[in-house]
Every structure is written in structure tokens, then in C-alpha cells.
């Protein structure tokens, strides 16, 4: 990675100046238009705050810490002692636990501040990879300081990831088709990304369908969509255990379709209770983790605990120090910052199904609102990872408690690494 000379202003100074670097909106619009008028119209009309006005700058030390945390998490989770995790897909339940597929598009989400990089959660079906690849490609001539973090030729990287998922399960058999599955997909905010994925597969000669899981039917020899047997399902559902989607669940359990990511991937990585395991030093030692790895995790993941009824008094007294998240939550749904909690909501949290995570402040990036007033937006950094390998790093700018894609000047942002 070529980091520019020391004469470049530090990342903090660049992030604090709303005019220090601006997105090349003309280049982005040209890139969007190459996807066709219908797709371009869909993005501009439905997703007005999909892409931020500015890039985010981070330091080499922050990037190195994120890489180190990812490496250690992967090492611990895959050391043979971790198991499948806890929750709806527990080991010993008689369900089909272990598959060869690795799970596409894991998202390691970090908050960056003066104390370093802090892993706040892991997602097993992180959105935005295709959109950020398009954004990154559109800004190659922007002339910003620093360097992007991304593998070369991301379309081939992503395609190779799906092909590898198929090969791990089915060997040298030909991959004929893929179904991209989510509930009411046309209504999803990231539906434009489904279309990008569909076109990627089609350019590679693989038929691709975008489907609601209700349209799928499990037969004795496989999973079908409108009479067509499906080879691989790219799973964008947030019903991580598939309890609400019996046809897909049955096909998965029978091994008659390749599903990625699958319930076991979520249970092993993305169930929020795993963050408690990853910050429990004694538990990590029992799993065989070395002291250096434990130190990396404790420095890079905010302390997380599973909420239990006997903690009520202590957690209420310390609530301003904590962020409360549902075990199997997604998209910040049901998540609460302790400082604003009412007694009623706190009581619901104490009934179970939550973890409490020590607050780690997000970074800030200044954005010029309406080309005039400077507004500080929060940001998090998402590392897209497959089988332990970092594919792409992007940021999300927002106002409020959590990322929302409703903030003027906010949205997905390119990340540049400075020395």
C-alpha cells in the first residue's frame, strides 16, 4: 500500500475540514448511468442519501488494528473449539451445523476514535459490497491523499467468492443459476444492489433470479423457483434461523441447495453474544487463545456482556456507559443507547435477548451542508471479509443513534488510509 508523504495533513485534520476533499459527483453520476436509465432512476429517486459527499480518512495504525482484530477473530472462531455459538442454532440441537461454505460478505464494523479501532459488531450478510465497489471505481481519478483498501478487480473477486462457495459444497459440478433472496425484494432499500449482483452473475453466464422466499418450493431433489431448480441461494434475509421460511430451511437442512450465508454462519459469527465471548479473557483462555490474541481482542472490542435479570440494578445505574443490542438484531433495529433509555424500555431489555456493550464513540467527518454550513457527521468503517481475507473497506456517514441512509451528505463513503 503506497501511503503518501508525511506532508499530507493528518487524517483527523482532513476529516475535520468539510472542504478537504469532495466526492466527484459527476464521475459518480456517469458510473450510475452506465447501469441503465431504470437503475439510475431507481437509485436517485429511492436512495437519495446512498452515497456520501466526502471520503473518510483513517490512519495506518487504525487500519493495522482493524486487520489484527479480524485476523484474531477468525483464528479464534475457527480453532476447532469455538463451536457454532449460541441461540436458535445451537450445537446439539440435531440441526445440520457444519457446512463447507464459508459465508459471503461478512461485515466487520468498527468505530474509530482517539483510543483506536473498536469492533462493534460482525454481520454475516453485510450489504453494500457491490455499491461500494461501484463507488470506489468511479472515484479513481479524484486525486485524494492516501490509498484505498480494496482488492483489484472487485467484480472478479466477488464472483470468485460465490464460485468458491459452490465448489466447496459441490466440487467441479457446473454452477448454472443463483437466486438472490430477500422478503419483498423490490421494496428493500438496497434492491439496486440486488440488481448489480444479478448483472454480475449474468455477465459470467450464470442465470440469476431475484426472489421472495415465499416463491421457493422444496422438493425431494432440491429447491425450486417457478419450476427451475436452484443451485445456489445468495441469502439476504434477516430471519437468520430461517424459522419463518420453511422451504428454504428444509432445503438447507437436507443439503439440496447451497445457501450463503447460512444460519450456522450467523450463529458462529454474528449473534451478538459472540462479542461477549470474544471479550471474556478467561473464556478465551479456555478456548486455547494465546495471551497476545486475547490482548488484541480486549483492546479492539468494547467489553460486551449478556444481559441477565440479576444485573438490573447495576446496569440501570451505569446505563449511560452501555449500548444495548438484541442478540440476533440487524440494521440497528431494537438497539438502544443507554443514555436515552426509559424505565419501560429498560424493563423490556432486562427480560432477556440482549447484550450490553460498552460505548465506543464513532469517528466524525465534517460535511458542508448546502455548500455552506459545516456539519459533523458520525461514521463507522465496514471491512468486507470472505474466509478471513479483506476484500474492501468502506465507511458509512450518518447523524443520530445509528446508520440510517437518511442524512443529507451521508451514506456510503470511500475510505483512504494515511500514514
DARA-V685266 format. One record per residue. N is the residue number from 1. RES is the residue in one letter. PHI is phi as a letter, one per 20 degrees, with the letter a starting at -180 (999 if undefined). PSI is psi as a letter, one per 40 degrees, with the letter a starting at -180 (* if undefined). NEAR is the number of other ideal C-beta (glycine too) atoms within 12 Angstrom. Layout:
N_RES_PHI_PSI_NEAR, N_RES_PHI_PSI_NEAR
This chain:
1_X_999_h_18, 2_X_e_h_15, 3_X_e_h_24, 4_X_f_i_22, 5_X_f_i_11, 6_X_f_e_11, 7_X_f_e_10, 8_X_f_h_24, 9_X_g_i_23, 10_X_f_i_24, 11_X_g_d_39, 12_X_f_d_22, 13_X_f_d_17, 14_X_f_d_32, 15_X_f_d_40, 16_X_e_e_24, 17_X_d_h_22, 18_X_f_e_27, 19_X_d_e_15, 20_X_f_d_29, 21_X_a_h_35, 22_X_c_i_28, 23_X_f_i_34, 24_X_e_g_25, 25_X_f_d_21, 26_X_f_d_15, 27_X_f_d_24, 28_X_f_d_36, 29_X_f_d_19, 30_X_f_d_17, 31_X_f_d_29, 32_X_f_d_31, 33_X_f_d_19, 34_X_f_e_17, 35_X_e_e_28, 36_X_o_i_16, 37_X_f_d_13, 38_X_f_d_16, 39_X_f_d_27, 40_X_g_d_23, 41_X_f_d_15, 42_X_f_d_26, 43_X_f_d_34, 44_X_f_d_21, 45_X_e_d_15, 46_X_e_d_22, 47_X_c_g_27, 48_X_f_d_18, 49_X_d_f_27, 50_X_f_d_39, 51_X_d_h_40, 52_X_f_i_43, 53_X_e_e_35, 54_X_b_i_42, 55_X_e_i_45, 56_X_d_h_50, 57_X_d_h_42, 58_X_c_i_45, 59_X_e_i_32, 60_X_g_d_26, 61_X_f_d_22, 62_X_f_d_39, 63_X_f_d_34, 64_X_f_d_23, 65_X_f_d_33, 66_X_f_d_41, 67_X_f_d_31, 68_X_f_d_29, 69_X_f_d_41, 70_X_g_d_41, 71_X_f_d_26, 72_X_f_d_34, 73_X_g_d_39, 74_X_f_d_31, 75_X_f_d_26, 76_X_f_d_36, 77_X_f_d_40, 78_X_d_f_24, 79_X_e_e_19, 80_X_n_e_11, 81_X_d_e_18, 82_X_f_d_29, 83_X_m_a_26, 84_X_e_e_32, 85_X_o_a_35, 86_X_c_i_27, 87_X_o_a_33, 88_X_f_e_25, 89_X_c_f_36, 90_X_f_i_20, 91_X_f_i_20, 92_X_n_e_10, 93_X_e_e_19, 94_X_n_e_9, 95_X_f_i_25, 96_X_f_h_24, 97_X_e_d_22, 98_X_e_h_23, 99_X_c_i_28, 100_X_f_d_22, 101_X_g_i_35, 102_X_e_d_33, 103_X_n_h_42, 104_X_e_i_44, 105_X_l_f_44, 106_X_f_h_39, 107_X_d_h_39, 108_X_e_h_46, 109_X_d_h_45, 110_X_c_i_43, 111_X_d_h_38, 112_X_d_h_41, 113_X_b_a_27, 114_X_f_e_18, 115_X_e_e_19, 116_X_o_a_28, 117_X_d_h_37, 118_X_c_h_37, 119_X_f_h_45, 120_X_e_d_41, 121_X_a_i_44, 122_X_c_h_42, 123_X_d_h_39, 124_X_e_e_43, 125_X_b_f_37, 126_X_f_h_42, 127_X_e_i_42, 128_X_o_e_42, 129_X_g_d_43, 130_X_f_d_43, 131_X_f_d_44, 132_X_f_d_44, 133_X_f_d_36, 134_X_f_d_41, 135_X_f_d_40, 136_X_g_d_42, 137_X_f_d_29, 138_X_f_e_29, 139_X_d_e_34, 140_X_f_d_20, 141_X_d_e_14, 142_X_f_d_24, 143_X_m_f_15, 144_X_f_i_30, 145_X_f_i_28, 146_X_n_a_35, 147_X_c_i_25, 148_X_f_i_38, 149_X_d_h_38, 150_X_a_i_32, 151_X_f_i_23, 152_X_f_i_16, 153_X_l_g_16, 154_X_f_d_32, 155_X_f_d_27, 156_X_f_d_17, 157_X_f_d_28, 158_X_f_d_36, 159_X_f_d_32, 160_X_f_d_24, 161_X_f_d_36, 162_X_f_d_42, 163_X_f_d_32, 164_X_f_d_26, 165_X_g_d_35, 166_X_f_d_35, 167_X_f_d_22, 168_X_f_d_26, 169_X_e_d_28, 170_X_c_e_23, 171_X_m_b_13, 172_X_e_e_10, 173_X_f_i_14, 174_X_f_h_16, 175_X_e_h_31, 176_X_e_d_22, 177_X_b_i_32, 178_X_c_i_42, 179_X_d_h_45, 180_X_e_h_43, 181_X_d_h_43, 182_X_b_i_34, 183_X_f_h_24, 184_X_l_g_18, 185_X_g_d_29, 186_X_f_d_18, 187_X_e_e_14, 188_X_f_i_25, 189_X_g_d_28, 190_X_e_f_35, 191_X_g_d_31, 192_X_g_d_36, 193_X_f_d_39, 194_X_g_d_37, 195_X_f_d_31, 196_X_f_d_38, 197_X_f_d_42, 198_X_g_d_29, 199_X_f_d_27, 200_X_g_d_33, 201_X_f_d_32, 202_X_f_d_19, 203_X_f_d_16, 204_X_e_e_24, 205_X_n_e_15, 206_X_d_h_27, 207_X_f_h_25, 208_X_c_h_33, 209_X_c_i_33, 210_X_d_h_34, 211_X_b_i_35, 212_X_f_i_27, 213_X_f_d_37, 214_X_f_e_19, 215_X_e_e_25, 216_X_e_i_38, 217_X_c_h_27, 218_X_e_h_28, 219_X_d_i_19, 220_X_f_d_12, 221_X_d_e_14, 222_X_q_a_30, 223_X_d_h_41, 224_X_c_i_27, 225_X_c_h_33, 226_X_l_f_16, 227_X_n_e_13, 228_X_e_h_21, 229_X_f_h_25, 230_X_e_h_41, 231_X_e_d_35, 232_X_c_h_45, 233_X_d_h_47, 234_X_e_h_48, 235_X_e_h_49, 236_X_d_e_42, 237_X_f_i_38, 238_X_d_e_33, 239_X_e_g_24, 240_X_f_d_39, 241_X_e_e_33, 242_X_m_e_35, 243_X_f_d_20, 244_X_e_e_17, 245_X_c_g_32, 246_X_f_d_19, 247_X_f_d_31, 248_X_f_d_43, 249_X_f_d_31, 250_X_f_d_26, 251_X_f_d_36, 252_X_f_d_42, 253_X_f_d_27, 254_X_f_e_19, 255_X_m_f_21, 256_X_e_e_29, 257_X_b_i_43, 258_X_e_h_40, 259_X_d_h_49, 260_X_b_h_43, 261_X_f_i_43, 262_X_d_i_45, 263_X_g_d_42, 264_X_f_d_39, 265_X_f_d_41, 266_X_f_d_40, 267_X_f_d_38, 268_X_f_d_38, 269_X_d_d_43, 270_X_e_e_42, 271_X_g_h_41, 272_X_f_d_45, 273_X_f_d_39, 274_X_f_d_41, 275_X_f_d_43, 276_X_f_d_30, 277_X_f_d_37, 278_X_f_e_45, 279_X_d_e_38, 280_X_e_h_25, 281_X_f_d_23, 282_X_f_d_12, 283_X_f_d_26, 284_X_f_d_32, 285_X_f_d_19, 286_X_f_d_15, 287_X_e_e_26, 288_X_n_e_17, 289_X_f_i_30, 290_X_f_i_17, 291_X_f_d_14, 292_X_f_d_15, 293_X_f_d_28, 294_X_f_d_29, 295_X_f_d_20, 296_X_f_d_32, 297_X_f_d_40, 298_X_f_d_29, 299_X_f_d_25, 300_X_d_e_36, 301_X_c_h_44, 302_X_g_i_37, 303_X_g_h_28, 304_X_c_h_36, 305_X_c_i_30, 306_X_f_h_33, 307_X_f_h_35, 308_X_c_i_20, 309_X_g_d_16, 310_X_f_e_12, 311_X_e_e_23, 312_X_g_d_22, 313_X_f_d_13, 314_X_f_d_17, 315_X_f_d_31, 316_X_f_d_23, 317_X_f_d_13, 318_X_d_e_22, 319_X_g_d_29, 320_X_f_e_18, 321_X_e_e_23, 322_X_c_i_33, 323_X_d_h_42, 324_X_d_h_42, 325_X_c_h_42, 326_X_f_i_32, 327_X_g_d_35, 328_X_d_f_33, 329_X_f_i_30, 330_X_b_i_31, 331_X_l_f_27, 332_X_m_e_27, 333_X_f_h_15, 334_X_m_e_23, 335_X_e_i_32, 336_X_c_h_32, 337_X_e_h_27, 338_X_f_d_28, 339_X_f_d_16, 340_X_d_e_16, 341_X_f_h_27, 342_X_e_i_14, 343_X_f_d_12, 344_X_f_d_11, 345_X_f_d_20, 346_X_g_d_28, 347_X_f_d_18, 348_X_f_d_19, 349_X_f_d_36, 350_X_f_e_26, 351_X_f_e_15, 352_X_o_i_20, 353_X_n_e_24, 354_X_c_i_39, 355_X_d_i_42, 356_X_d_h_40, 357_X_c_h_39, 358_X_g_h_30, 359_X_f_h_27, 360_X_c_h_33, 361_X_f_h_22, 362_X_f_i_35, 363_X_f_i_38, 364_X_c_i_32, 365_X_c_h_47, 366_X_f_h_31, 367_X_c_h_39, 368_X_e_h_24, 369_X_e_h_19, 370_X_l_f_12, 371_X_m_f_15, 372_X_c_c_11, 373_X_f_h_13, 374_X_e_h_22, 375_X_c_h_26, 376_X_f_h_25, 377_X_d_i_37, 378_X_f_i_34, 379_X_b_i_42, 380_X_c_i_44, 381_X_d_h_50, 382_X_d_h_42, 383_X_d_h_45, 384_X_e_h_42, 385_X_c_h_41, 386_X_c_h_37, 387_X_l_f_27, 388_X_n_e_22, 389_X_e_h_23, 390_X_f_h_34, 391_X_e_d_39, 392_X_a_i_41, 393_X_c_h_45, 394_X_c_i_46, 395_X_c_i_47, 396_X_c_h_45, 397_X_d_i_44, 398_X_a_i_33, 399_X_d_i_27, 400_X_o_a_19, 401_X_f_d_24, 402_X_b_i_30, 403_X_g_i_42, 404_X_b_e_24, 405_X_l_f_32, 406_X_c_e_21, 407_X_e_h_31, 408_X_g_h_23, 409_X_n_e_36, 410_X_d_a_37, 411_X_p_a_40, 412_X_f_h_48, 413_X_c_i_48, 414_X_f_i_47, 415_X_d_h_47, 416_X_c_h_43, 417_X_d_h_37, 418_X_d_i_36, 419_X_f_*_25
